Amino acid sequence: MAPAERAGAVRTALDGQLGPIAWAEGEAADPATLTAPAGADEAGLRRTWAAAHWAVASADEYGVVRVQVGDRVWDRTSPEEGWTPLEDAAPDAGLSISVVPAEG
């Protein structure tokens, strides 16, 4: 499965779980990365974090390798570290989910 198809599968599944998300269209230079703005209010921020946690929980199934919400990131190469701070990211940077192609 190509990266864009894998990202599309994540998008479809997340939209099905949480309702439509305001994904950025045509802005990502990397077809394997989905991006969405952070929620504008407390409920929106909770929804952004819910999407991020879903992506981490579904990492094996969908090939998710990296999830970023604002100034926090989860990386599949070091999952034991959990959500770690990013020095160069703003707390309201939004949601970013990166995937890799499926093997085989």
C-alpha positions as CSV (number, residue, x, y, z in Angstrom):
1,M,0.0,0.0,0.0
2,A,1.4,3.4,-1.0
3,P,1.9,6.0,1.8
4,A,-0.9,8.2,0.5
5,E,-3.3,5.2,0.5
6,R,-2.2,4.3,4.1
7,A,-2.7,7.9,5.2
8,G,-6.1,7.8,3.5
9,A,-7.0,4.7,5.5
10,V,-6.1,6.5,8.7
11,R,-8.1,9.5,7.7
12,T,-11.2,7.4,6.9
13,A,-11.0,5.4,10.1
14,L,-10.5,8.5,12.3
15,D,-13.3,10.4,10.6
16,G,-15.5,7.3,11.2
17,Q,-14.6,7.1,14.9
18,L,-14.7,10.8,15.7
19,G,-16.8,12.4,12.9
20,P,-15.2,14.6,10.2
21,I,-12.0,16.2,11.1
22,A,-10.8,19.5,9.4
23,W,-7.8,17.9,7.6
24,A,-5.5,20.2,5.8
25,E,-6.0,19.7,2.1
26,G,-3.1,19.9,-0.4
27,E,-0.7,21.5,2.2
28,A,1.4,18.5,3.2
29,A,4.5,18.1,1.2
30,D,4.6,14.5,2.4
31,P,1.7,12.3,1.2
32,A,2.3,10.0,4.2
33,T,1.4,12.8,6.7
34,L,-2.0,14.0,7.7
35,T,-2.4,17.4,9.4
36,A,-5.2,19.2,11.1
37,P,-5.4,22.4,13.1
38,A,-5.7,22.2,16.9
39,G,-9.1,22.6,18.4
40,A,-10.0,26.3,19.0
41,D,-11.7,25.6,22.4
42,E,-11.4,23.1,25.2
43,A,-13.8,20.6,23.5
44,G,-11.8,21.0,20.2
45,L,-8.5,20.3,22.0
46,R,-10.0,17.2,23.7
47,R,-11.0,16.0,20.2
48,T,-7.5,16.7,18.8
49,W,-6.0,14.7,21.7
50,A,-8.6,11.9,21.2
51,A,-7.5,11.6,17.5
52,A,-3.9,11.5,18.5
53,H,-4.5,8.8,21.1
54,W,-6.5,6.8,18.6
55,A,-3.6,7.1,16.1
56,V,-1.1,5.8,18.7
57,A,-3.5,2.9,19.8
58,S,-4.0,2.0,16.1
59,A,-0.3,2.4,15.1
60,D,0.3,-1.3,14.4
61,E,-2.9,-1.7,12.3
62,Y,-2.4,1.4,10.2
63,G,1.4,1.8,10.1
64,V,1.5,5.0,12.2
65,V,5.1,5.9,13.0
66,R,4.8,9.4,14.5
67,V,2.0,11.5,16.0
68,Q,2.4,15.2,17.1
69,V,0.0,17.4,18.9
70,G,1.2,20.9,19.5
71,D,4.5,20.6,21.3
72,R,4.3,16.9,22.2
73,V,5.3,13.9,20.0
74,W,4.9,10.2,20.1
75,D,7.4,8.2,18.0
76,R,7.0,4.5,17.2
77,T,10.8,4.0,17.4
78,S,10.7,4.8,21.1
79,P,7.2,4.2,22.4
80,E,8.4,3.6,25.9
81,E,9.1,7.3,26.1
82,G,5.4,8.1,25.6
83,W,4.6,11.7,24.7
84,T,7.8,13.7,24.7
85,P,8.2,17.5,24.4
86,L,9.4,19.2,21.2
87,E,11.5,22.2,21.8
88,D,10.8,23.8,18.5
89,A,7.0,23.4,18.3
90,A,4.3,25.7,19.5
91,P,1.7,24.3,21.9
92,D,-1.1,25.1,19.4
93,A,0.7,23.6,16.4
94,G,-2.2,21.2,15.7
95,L,-2.2,17.5,14.9
96,S,0.2,15.6,12.6
97,I,0.0,11.9,11.9
98,S,2.7,10.2,9.8
99,V,2.5,6.6,8.4
100,V,4.7,4.3,6.4
101,P,3.8,1.9,3.6
102,A,2.5,-1.5,4.5
103,E,5.0,-4.3,3.9
104,G,4.2,-7.1,1.6
